[in-house]
Amino acid sequence: MTRQNYVFTSESVSEGHPDKVCDRISDAVLDAFLAEDPLARVACETFATTNRVVIGGEVGLTDQAKLHEYMGRIDEIARACIKDIGYEQDKFHHATCEVTNLLHEQSAHIAQGVTGEQGDEGAGDQGIMFGYATKETDALMPAPIYYAHEILRRLAEVRKNGTEPTLGPDAKSQLSVVYEGGEPVGVSSIVLSTQHLDASMTSDDVRAVVEPYIRGTLPDGWVSDATEWHVNPTGKFVIGGPDGDAGLTGRKIIVDTYGGAAPHGGGAFSGKDPTKVDRSAAYVSRYLAKNVVAAGLADRCTIQLSYAIGVAKPLSIYVDTHGTGKAAEDAIEAAIPQVIDLTPRGIRTHLELNKPIYQRTAAYGHFGRAPEADGGFSWERTDLVEALKSAL
């Protein structure tokens, strides 16, 4: 029997966290290439440290001769990201940091595995990808990671609109959520470390700023007199971002997904175009798991897909409803390929992934967000519900 009473903890990091700065730049570069060429192949990595950003990776274009023309925009893209995040520190400033662009043409040996005679055919790499959904929040996400993200999103909002000008871009949150009868009912501890621009502020001063927003974000009754608070527990946090700690693209894969409440295949998302199944198959796995739960076929659902480089169809489809299923797991596995084409091209077409929609995913989670009119977060739609029911 699944455990019913326990405490589970997840963390989130803000858009100003060094790794998230790198994710943002990598996804902004991806978006720029997709805006010019929807079939662009991009694998972009970013490294950031004091006064320096280094961008590298591979790019394949329909007209490869245009690569040199587009490369001149990379510096501007990186600086725009840093400016929007809010970094104007002496040792990490959007206008003065050094940006090095080392992007180059995609390997022909990788490209040949992806492109078949009729266009994009094979997966861009081998790997396993997981999707997960649970009824414990309206977004069908695990409560600890969902609310850890929401706290930082709210603090970023009031920082950037000027309501709380003393807050800085770099921040981390962590929630320990209490479950009773399998349902989240409260938080036993709240950890929040946030950069602050006023060096005279103490931890108590910072808590006085952030506590109303944290309480306003969490469900009523979740914070009690027994809840432990740890706000800036090490003291001052004035030096933040890549000046305080180096950053790399792809280091926050658990933050990006389910906060540890579900398995992870190991592949990062940011900077990768949707031929890379690390990204697109993780998105469609979430899409399928969410639709299974939304259809009432389970209260919780984990889906695994696996792929081989150059091979179009998934090698396996695995469904686990954690003892909450209203339909047999093998029946759901058989229904899935009836309602969606799980080849890389089929995924990209169904979810409309060949669009510049990725920069917005780089912070506060790739899942549990509302689908947007221009195709952003299309994998959060629940438009397969009826098709799944009919296929069973």
N, C-alpha and C positions, 0 to 999 in steps of 0.2 A: 504493500500500500504506500502511496506517495505521502511523504511527510507533510503534516498539516500545520504544525506550530513551530516556528523558527524565526530567526533574524537573518536577512540577506542584505548585503552591502554592494552598492555600485558607485562608481565615480564618473564625473564628467570634467572636461577642461574647456576653458573659454576660447574664443577665436584668437585671443592674444597669447595663448600658450605657445611656446616656441615651435612645437611640432605642428600645431594648428596653423601657425603662420605659413609653414612650409606646405601643408596640405592646401591651404587657400591659394597660394601662388601656383602650385602644380595644377590645380583644377582651373584656375583662371587662364593659364596657358592652354590647357586642353580646350576650354570654351572658345578661346580666340581662334584656334585652328578649325574647330567644328563649325564656327560661324562662317568661315571662308570656304570650308570643304567638309560637308557632312560625312564623307567617307574617310576623313583623315584618320590615320593610325598614330596614336600618341602614347608614349610611355615617358612621363616627365617626372623627375625627382628633384627635390629642392633641399638644400642644406643652408641653415642660417646660424650665424654666430655674431659676436660683437662687430658691428659696422660692416657686415659682409653677408651677401646672399649668393649662393652658387646654384645654378640651374643646369641640369644635364639630362640626358636621355635621348630617345629616338623619335623621329617623326617620319611618317610616310604619307605623301599627298597624291591625289589623283594626277596632278601636274607637278611632279617633283621639282621642276624648274622654278616654281614659285616659292620654294622653301627659303631661299636667300632673301627674297622680298619681305616675307613675313617675319623673319628673324629679327629685323630691326625694331620690332614692336615689343620684344620680350622685356627689355629694361623698363619701359613705360608701364607694362602690365604689372610687373613685380612692385614697382613703387606705388602704383595706385592701390594695390592690395594693402600694403603696409600703412599707407595714409588712411584708408578707410577703417582699418582695425584700430588705428589711433596712436601709432608710435611716432613720437617726436622727442625721444630721449637723446641726450648728447651722444651716446654710443650706439644708438639704433634709431635712425631718423630716416623717413621715407625720401627726403631730399638729398641726404649726404651719404647714405650707406653705399658701399661698392657692390654692384651687381655684375656677376660673371655668367655669361651665357655659353654653355658647352653643349647645347642641343645639336644633334646631327641626324643624318638620314637613317631610316630604319634598316636593320639588317635584311638583306635579300633572303637569307636562309630562314628567318622567322616569317617573313612575308609569304614565302612560298607555301608554308603550312596552312596559312589562313585563306589564301585566295585560290579558289578553284576555277574551273572553266566557266562557270556561270556567275562569278562574282564572289562575294564573301561566303565561304562555305564552312571552313573548319574553325574549331575553337582556337583562340590565340595562345592557349597554354593548357597544360594538364592541370588537374586540381580537383579539390572537393569544396563545395560551397553549401552553407547552411542558411535556412530561413526559419523564423520562429514567430509565433503569435500567441497571445494569451488574453483571456477576457478580463484580466484584473484592472485594466484601465480602458477608457473609451477609445484610446488610440490603438488598442489591442497590443500594447507593449508592456514589458515588465515594469512595475511601479518604481523600483529603485533608480534605474537608469532614466526613465521618463522624467521623473521629477528632479533628478540631479541636473539634467539638461535644462529643464524649465527654469530652475533657479538662476542659472548662468545666463540664459537668454534674457530674463527679466532684468538682471543687473546690467547686462550690456545695453539694453534699451535705455535705462535711466542714465547710464553713463554717457551714451552718445547723444541723447536729446538734451543734455545739460542739467537734468534734474539733480544728478549726483556727480558734480565735477571733480570730486576728490578721488573717485575710483579710477584705477588704471586698467589697461586692457588684459593683463595676465591674471588668470584666476583658475581655481580648481574647487570643485564641490564633491562631497561624498555623503551619501545617505545610507544609514542602516535602518531598514524597514522591518517592522514587526508584522509577522503573519500569524493569524489565528484562524483555524479551520480552513487553511489554504488561501485566505484572503488577506490583502494588506490592510492593516488597521491603524498604523501609527509609525512614528520614527523614534528609535531609541537613542540615536545620536545624529548630529549634524556637524559636518566639518566643512568649513569654508575658508579658503585662503585666497585673498585678493590683493593685488597690487594697489597701493594708494599713493597719490601724488603729493600729499602733505606729509613731510617727514616727521612732523611732530605728533602725528596720530598714534595712539596706543591701540592694542588689540581691542580694548573696551570701546574706544572711539569708533573703530571699524565696525564692531558688532552693532553699535547704535545705529549706524547707517544702513547695514544690510539686513538686520533682523526683520524689520517690517515687510520687506520684499519677500523674504524667505517664508514668513508666516502667510503672506498673501498668496503665495504660489502653491503651498501644500494644501491638501484637502482639510476641511474643518475638523478639528478634534485630533489631528495627527500629532500636533506638538502639545506635550503635556509638561507638568512640573518635573516629571522624571526624565525628560529628554535632555541629554547631555549636549552642550554646545562647545565647539572648538573653533573659534574664529581667529584666524591668523595666530595659531598656537605658538609659533616660533618668535613672534614679535613683529618688528617692522618688515615691510615688504614693499620697498620703494623701487629697487632695481628689478625690472621684470623683463619678460620676453627673451629674445635671443642674446641680449647683453648679459642676462643673468644665467642662462643655460642654453646650450646649443640645441637646435631643432632639426628634425629630419621628417620628410614625407613618410607617412605610412606607419608611424610608431604607435598610434592610438587606435588599433583595430578593435579592441574590446569597447572602448568609449564609442566608437563609430557604430557599433551594432547593438548588442543586447546587455551590455554591462556584466557579462559573465553568466547570465541566467540561461544561456543556450550555448551550444558548441559553436566554434569558429573554425573555418577551414584553413586559416592562416594567411590568406592573401589580403593585402591592403587594397583600398579603392582609389584614392585620390591620384590624379594625374594619368589615369588609364582610360583609354577610349573603350567603347562598349564591345569591341571584338574581344577584349580581354574578359574571359569568363570569371576571373576573380571578382570583377565588378558586376557585370550584367547578370551572371547566373546567381550571384548572391542577392541581387535585386529581385529577380524573378522567384527565387526561393522564398523570400519574404512575402512577395505578392501572393504566391500560392498558399503559404501557411495562413496568411491573413484572411484569404477568401475561404479557406476551410473553416476557420473559426467563425467568420462572419456568417457563413452558411448554416451555422449550428451543428456542424458535423463533429466538432470537438470543442472543449473549453481551452485546451492547449494543443499546439501542434508544432512539431519540428519536422522540417523537410530537408533532406540532403540530396544534392545532385553531384555527379562526377563527370569529368570530361577528359579527353586526351587531345593534345595539340594536333591540329589538322583534321580532326574527326568531328563531324557536325553533330551527330546525335549524342545525347548523354549516355554514358556507360551504365548508369544506374540511377534509379529514383527510389528513395527511402522515405517512409512516413512513420512518425512516432506520435501518437496522440496521448501518451503518458497516462493511459488508463482512463481518459476522459472522453473517448470517442463514442459517437452515436452511430458510426458506420465502421466497418472493418477496415483496418489499415491497408491491407492488400487491395481492397476494393478502391480505396482512394488513390493508391498508387496506380492502379489500372485506369482510373478516370482521368488523371492529370494529363497524359499525352493526348487524350481525346479532346481536350478543351483548349490546348495551347501547343504551338510548335516550339519545342525546347531546343532547336538548333540555335546557334548564336545569331544567325540572321533572323530567325523567327522571333527570338526574344527582342531583338532591337526593333523589329517592325511592330510587334504587339505593344511594346511599352514606349515606342517612339523615342529611342535613346540616342539617335544620331542628331542631337540638338545641343546647343550650348546651355545646358541646364545644370552644370556640375559645381560651379563655384559656390552656389548656395548650400551645397551639401557638406562643405568642408568643416563646418563646426556645428555642434549641438545635435549630432546624430544624423545618420542617413535614413533612419526608420522612425516611424511614429509621427511623421510630419504630414500636413494636409496636402493632398494632390493639388497642383496649381494649373491654371487655365492654359499656360503655354507648354505644358507637358512636364514641368518639374514635379518630382516625386510621383510620377505616374504609377510606380510600383506600390503606392499606398491606396490605389483604387480598390473597390470591392465589387467590380463589375463581372466577376466570374462566378458569383454565388449561384445564380440560376443554372448556369451551364454545368457546374459541378454536381448540383443536385440531380439534374437530368441524366448525367453520365453514370450515376450510381445504380 
